[in-house]
Amino acid sequence: MQRCPTIPHYVHMSKETPCVAVCMIDPKTKLCFGCGRTLPEIARWHAMESAERLSVMALLPVRMAEAGLAPIAGSQKRA
């Protein structure tokens, strides 16, 4: 897929991603502030099978809540 330089990268992402284009890792929890994934999960994301991605995504809301992380204000998931 060719990417248009004027369209943000997250517009081109699969719907099977929790990414909200807020890519910052919390140094205390080692989780992404935007989506709640770990760096190893982010690095392997495109190599994961669909079922594994969906399984990780199902864990993210509880993982973020338990870590005391709330989605960053202004970040919105794509429909």
DSSP file (Angstrom, degrees, kcal/mol; ACC not computed):
  #  RESIDUE AA STRUCTURE BP1 BP2  ACC     N-H-->O    O-->H-N    N-H-->O    O-->H-N    TCO  KAPPA ALPHA  PHI   PSI    X-CA   Y-CA   Z-CA
    1    1 A M              0   0    0      0, 0.0     2,-0.3     0, 0.0    11,-0.0   0.000 360.0 360.0 360.0 126.5    0.0    0.0    0.0
    2    2 A Q        -     0   0    0      1,-0.0     2,-0.4     0, 0.0     0, 0.0  -0.663 360.0-138.7 -84.2 140.1    1.5    3.4   -1.0
    3    3 A R        -     0   0    0     -2,-0.3     6,-0.1     2,-0.0    -1,-0.0  -0.792   4.6-133.0-104.5 140.5    1.1    6.0    1.7
    4    4 A C    >   -     0   0    0     -2,-0.4     3,-1.7     1,-0.1     0, 0.0  -0.797  14.0-141.1 -88.9 126.9    0.2    9.6    1.1
    5    5 A P  T 3  S+     0   0    0      0, 0.0    -1,-0.1     0, 0.0     4,-0.1   0.684  99.8  55.6 -64.6 -16.3    2.6   12.0    3.0
    6    6 A T  T 3  S+     0   0    0      2,-0.1    -2,-0.0    -3,-0.0    -3,-0.0   0.544  94.1  77.8 -93.1  -6.0   -0.3   14.3    3.9
    7    7 A I  S <  S-     0   0    0     -3,-1.7     5,-0.1     1,-0.0    -3,-0.0  -0.899  91.1-111.6-104.3 127.3   -2.4   11.6    5.5
    8    8 A P    >   -     0   0    0      0, 0.0     3,-1.5     0, 0.0     4,-0.5  -0.176  24.8-117.9 -56.3 149.0   -1.4   10.6    9.0
    9    9 A H  G >  S+     0   0    0      1,-0.3     3,-1.3     2,-0.2     4,-0.3   0.817 109.2  63.8 -59.6 -33.2   -0.1    7.0    9.4
   10   10 A Y  G >  S+     0   0    0      1,-0.3     3,-0.7     2,-0.2    -1,-0.3   0.689  89.9  66.9 -70.5 -16.0   -2.9    5.9   11.7
   11   11 A V  G <  S+     0   0    0     -3,-1.5    -1,-0.3     1,-0.2    -2,-0.2   0.805 102.1  49.2 -68.6 -28.4   -5.5    6.4    8.9
   12   12 A H  G <  S+     0   0    0     -3,-1.3    -1,-0.2    -4,-0.5    -2,-0.2   0.500  89.5 111.9 -88.6  -5.0   -3.8    3.6    7.0
   13   13 A M  S <  S-     0   0    0     -3,-0.7     4,-0.1    -4,-0.3    -3,-0.0  -0.290  75.2 -99.6 -74.3 154.7   -3.7    1.1   10.0
   14   14 A S        -     0   0    0      2,-0.1     3,-0.2     1,-0.1    -1,-0.1  -0.268  27.2-119.8 -62.2 154.4   -5.8   -2.1   10.2
   15   15 A K  S    S+     0   0    0      1,-0.2     2,-1.1     3,-0.0    -1,-0.1   0.647 105.8  79.8 -71.6 -13.1   -9.0   -1.9   12.3
   16   16 A E  S    S+     0   0    0      2,-0.0    -1,-0.2    41,-0.0    -2,-0.1  -0.342  78.0  90.9 -89.1  53.6   -7.3   -4.7   14.3
   17   17 A T        -     0   0    0     -2,-1.1    37,-0.0    -3,-0.2    -4,-0.0  -0.994  62.1-153.9-145.4 140.6   -5.2   -2.2   16.2
   18   18 A P        +     0   0    0      0, 0.0    -1,-0.1     0, 0.0    -3,-0.0   0.451  55.0 132.0 -88.2  -0.3   -5.7   -0.3   19.4
   19   19 A C        +     0   0    0      1,-0.1    -2,-0.1     2,-0.1     4,-0.1  -0.252  31.2 177.2 -59.5 132.4   -3.3    2.4   18.3
   20   20 A V        -     0   0    0      2,-0.1    56,-0.3    57,-0.1    -1,-0.1   0.101  56.4-104.4-118.9  17.5   -4.6    5.9   18.7
   21   21 A A  S    S+     0   0    0      1,-0.2     2,-0.5    54,-0.1    -2,-0.1   0.788  89.5 119.0  63.0  30.9   -1.4    7.6   17.5
   22   22 A V        +     0   0    0      2,-0.1     2,-1.2    53,-0.0    12,-1.0  -0.819  41.8 179.6-119.3  85.5   -0.3    8.6   21.0
   23   23 A C        +     0   0    0     -2,-0.5     2,-0.4    10,-0.1     9,-0.0  -0.670  25.7 125.7-100.8  83.6    2.9    6.6   21.1
   24   24 A M        -     0   0    0     -2,-1.2     9,-3.5     2,-0.0     2,-0.5  -0.996  48.6-138.9-139.3 132.3    4.5    7.2   24.4
   25   25 A I  B     -A   32   0A   0     -2,-0.4     7,-0.3     7,-0.3    13,-0.1  -0.791  17.4-128.4 -95.6 129.7    5.7    4.6   26.9
   26   26 A D     >  -     0   0    0      5,-3.2     4,-2.6    -2,-0.5     5,-0.4  -0.644  14.8-147.0 -72.3 121.0    5.0    5.1   30.6
   27   27 A P  T  4 S+     0   0    0      0, 0.0    -1,-0.2     0, 0.0    -2,-0.0   0.783  94.0  49.1 -64.8 -25.9    8.4    4.6   32.3
   28   28 A K  T  4 S+     0   0    0      1,-0.1    -2,-0.0     3,-0.1    -3,-0.0   0.940 125.5  22.9 -78.4 -48.9    6.8    3.1   35.4
   29   29 A T  T  4 S-     0   0    0      2,-0.2    -1,-0.1    38,-0.1     3,-0.1   0.653  92.2-133.4 -94.3 -17.2    4.4    0.6   33.9
   30   30 A K     <  +     0   0    0     -4,-2.6     9,-0.5     1,-0.3     2,-0.3   0.734  65.2 127.1  65.8  24.4    6.2    0.1   30.6
   31   31 A L  B     -B   38   0B   0     -5,-0.4    -5,-3.2     7,-0.1     2,-0.3  -0.836  69.8-103.6-109.9 149.5    2.8    0.4   28.8
   32   32 A C  B  >  -A   25   0A   0      5,-2.5     4,-1.5    -2,-0.3    -7,-0.3  -0.542  22.9-141.1 -68.0 130.5    1.9    2.8   26.0
   33   33 A F  T  4 S+     0   0    0     -9,-3.5    39,-0.4    -2,-0.3    -1,-0.1   0.824  99.0  46.6 -60.7 -31.7   -0.1    5.7   27.3
   34   34 A G  T  4 S+     0   0    0    -12,-1.0    -1,-0.2   -10,-0.4   -11,-0.1   0.883 133.1   5.3 -81.7 -40.2   -2.3    5.7   24.2
   35   35 A C  T  4 S-     0   0    0    -13,-0.3    -2,-0.2     2,-0.2    29,-0.1   0.626  87.3-120.6-124.4 -19.0   -3.1    2.0   23.8
   36   36 A G     <  +     0   0    0     -4,-1.5     2,-0.1     1,-0.3    -3,-0.1   0.487  63.8 135.6  90.5   2.2   -1.8    0.1   26.8
   37   37 A R        -     0   0    0     -6,-0.1    -5,-2.5     1,-0.1    -1,-0.3  -0.459  53.0-120.8 -81.3 158.4    0.5   -2.3   24.8
   38   38 A T  B  >  -B   31   0B   0     -7,-0.2     4,-2.5    -2,-0.1     5,-0.2  -0.498  29.4-106.0 -86.6 164.7    4.0   -3.1   25.8
   39   39 A L  H  > S+     0   0    0     -9,-0.5     4,-2.8     1,-0.2     5,-0.2   0.914 121.4  52.3 -59.7 -43.2    7.0   -2.4   23.5
   40   40 A P  H  > S+     0   0    0      0, 0.0     4,-1.9     0, 0.0    -1,-0.2   0.898 110.5  48.6 -60.9 -37.2    7.4   -6.1   22.6
   41   41 A E  H  > S+     0   0    0      2,-0.2     4,-1.0     1,-0.2    -2,-0.2   0.921 112.2  48.3 -65.9 -42.8    3.7   -6.3   21.7
   42   42 A I  H >< S+     0   0    0     -4,-2.5     3,-0.5     1,-0.2     4,-0.4   0.918 111.8  50.0 -62.4 -43.0    4.0   -3.2   19.6
   43   43 A A  H 3< S+     0   0    0     -4,-2.8     3,-0.2     1,-0.2    -1,-0.2   0.861 118.2  38.1 -64.9 -36.4    7.1   -4.5   17.8
   44   44 A R  H >X S+     0   0    0     -4,-1.9     3,-1.8    -5,-0.2     4,-1.2   0.512  85.8 106.6 -90.6  -5.8    5.4   -7.9   17.1
   45   45 A W  G X< S+     0   0    0     -4,-1.0     3,-0.9    -3,-0.5    -1,-0.2   0.835  80.4  44.2 -49.3 -49.5    2.0   -6.5   16.2
   46   46 A H  G 34 S+     0   0    0     -4,-0.4    -1,-0.3     1,-0.2    -2,-0.1   0.686 112.8  53.2 -74.2 -16.1    2.1   -7.0   12.5
   47   47 A A  G <4 S+     0   0    0     -3,-1.8    -1,-0.2    -4,-0.1    -2,-0.2   0.611  90.4  99.7 -89.1 -13.9    3.6  -10.5   12.8
   48   48 A M  S << S-     0   0    0     -4,-1.2     2,-0.1    -3,-0.9    -7,-0.0  -0.387  79.3-113.5 -72.1 148.5    0.8  -11.6   15.2
   49   49 A E     >  -     0   0    0      1,-0.1     4,-2.2    -2,-0.1     3,-0.3  -0.430  33.3-106.6 -71.3 157.6   -2.1  -13.7   13.9
   50   50 A S  H  > S+     0   0    0      1,-0.2     4,-2.6     2,-0.2     5,-0.2   0.890 119.5  54.2 -54.7 -44.2   -5.5  -11.9   14.0
   51   51 A A  H  > S+     0   0    0      1,-0.2     4,-2.0     2,-0.2    -1,-0.2   0.878 108.3  49.2 -61.8 -38.4   -6.7  -14.0   17.0
   52   52 A E  H  > S+     0   0    0     -3,-0.3     4,-2.4     2,-0.2    -1,-0.2   0.909 111.0  49.7 -68.0 -41.5   -3.6  -13.1   19.0
   53   53 A R  H  X S+     0   0    0     -4,-2.2     4,-2.7     1,-0.2    -2,-0.2   0.931 112.0  47.9 -61.0 -45.1   -4.1   -9.4   18.3
   54   54 A L  H  X S+     0   0    0     -4,-2.6     4,-1.8     1,-0.2    -1,-0.2   0.864 110.3  52.9 -65.0 -35.5   -7.8   -9.6   19.3
   55   55 A S  H  X S+     0   0    0     -4,-2.0     4,-0.9    -5,-0.2    -1,-0.2   0.925 111.3  45.3 -64.6 -45.4   -6.8  -11.4   22.5
   56   56 A V  H >X S+     0   0    0     -4,-2.4     4,-1.0     1,-0.2     3,-0.9   0.922 110.9  54.0 -63.4 -43.7   -4.3   -8.7   23.5
   57   57 A M  H 3< S+     0   0    0     -4,-2.7     3,-0.4     1,-0.3    -1,-0.2   0.850 102.6  57.6 -61.3 -33.9   -6.8   -6.0   22.6
   58   58 A A  H 3< S+     0   0    0     -4,-1.8     4,-0.4     1,-0.2    -1,-0.3   0.800 107.8  48.4 -66.1 -27.5   -9.4   -7.6   24.9
   59   59 A L  H <X S+     0   0    0     -4,-0.9     4,-2.5    -3,-0.9    -1,-0.2   0.690  90.5  84.0 -83.3 -20.3   -6.9   -7.3   27.8
   60   60 A L  H  X S+     0   0    0     -4,-1.0     4,-2.8    -3,-0.4     5,-0.3   0.857  84.1  51.9 -61.6 -43.8   -6.0   -3.6   27.2
   61   61 A P  H  > S+     0   0    0      0, 0.0     4,-2.2     0, 0.0    -1,-0.2   0.933 116.3  41.0 -60.5 -43.5   -8.8   -1.8   29.1
   62   62 A V  H  > S+     0   0    0     -4,-0.4     4,-3.0     2,-0.2     5,-0.2   0.908 114.0  53.7 -68.5 -41.3   -8.3   -3.8   32.3
   63   63 A R  H  X S+     0   0    0     -4,-2.5     4,-1.5     1,-0.2    -1,-0.2   0.924 111.8  44.6 -58.3 -46.0   -4.5   -3.6   31.9
   64   64 A M  H  <>S+     0   0    0     -4,-2.8     5,-2.9     2,-0.2     4,-0.5   0.905 113.7  49.9 -67.3 -40.7   -4.6    0.2   31.6
   65   65 A A  H ><5S+     0   0    0     -4,-2.2     3,-1.2    -5,-0.3    -2,-0.2   0.925 110.7  49.2 -63.5 -44.2   -7.1    0.6   34.5
   66   66 A E  H 3<5S+     0   0    0     -4,-3.0    -1,-0.2     1,-0.3    -2,-0.2   0.810 110.9  50.9 -65.2 -29.3   -5.0   -1.7   36.8
   67   67 A A  T 3<5S-     0   0    0     -4,-1.5    -1,-0.3    -5,-0.2    -2,-0.2   0.514 116.1-116.3 -84.1  -5.4   -1.9    0.4   35.9
   68   68 A G  T < 5 +     0   0    0     -3,-1.2     2,-0.5    -4,-0.5    -3,-0.2   0.725  69.2 139.4  76.7  21.2   -3.8    3.6   36.7
   69   69 A L      < -     0   0    0     -5,-2.9    -1,-0.3    -6,-0.2    -2,-0.1  -0.844  33.1-167.4-101.9 133.9   -3.5    4.8   33.1
   70   70 A A        -     0   0    0     -2,-0.5     3,-0.1    -3,-0.1    -5,-0.0  -0.880  39.0 -88.7-112.0 149.4   -6.4    6.6   31.5
   71   71 A P        -     0   0    0      0, 0.0     2,-0.2     0, 0.0   -37,-0.1  -0.301  54.6-100.3 -53.8 139.3   -6.6    7.2   27.8
   72   72 A I    >   -     0   0    0    -39,-0.4     3,-2.2     1,-0.1    -3,-0.0  -0.429  44.4-101.1 -65.5 132.3   -5.0   10.6   27.0
   73   73 A A  T 3  S+     0   0    0      1,-0.3    -1,-0.1    -2,-0.2     3,-0.1  -0.249 107.6  26.3 -54.9 135.3   -7.6   13.3   26.5
   74   74 A G  T 3  S+     0   0    0      1,-0.4     2,-0.4    -3,-0.1    -1,-0.3   0.201  88.8 121.5  94.8 -15.9   -8.2   14.1   22.9
   75   75 A S    <   -     0   0    0     -3,-2.2     2,-0.4   -53,-0.0    -1,-0.4  -0.663  41.5-173.3 -81.4 136.3   -7.2   10.7   21.6
   76   76 A Q        -     0   0    0     -2,-0.4     2,-0.2   -56,-0.3    -3,-0.0  -0.988  21.3-127.7-132.6 138.8  -10.0    9.0   19.8
   77   77 A K        -     0   0    0     -2,-0.4     2,-0.2     1,-0.1   -57,-0.1  -0.569  32.0-113.7 -79.0 146.9  -10.4    5.5   18.3
   78   78 A R              0   0    0     -2,-0.2    -1,-0.1     1,-0.1   -67,-0.0  -0.511 360.0 360.0 -76.4 149.4  -11.3    5.2   14.7
   79   79 A A              0   0    0     -2,-0.2    -1,-0.1     0, 0.0   -64,-0.0   0.456 360.0 360.0 -81.3 360.0  -14.7    3.7   14.0
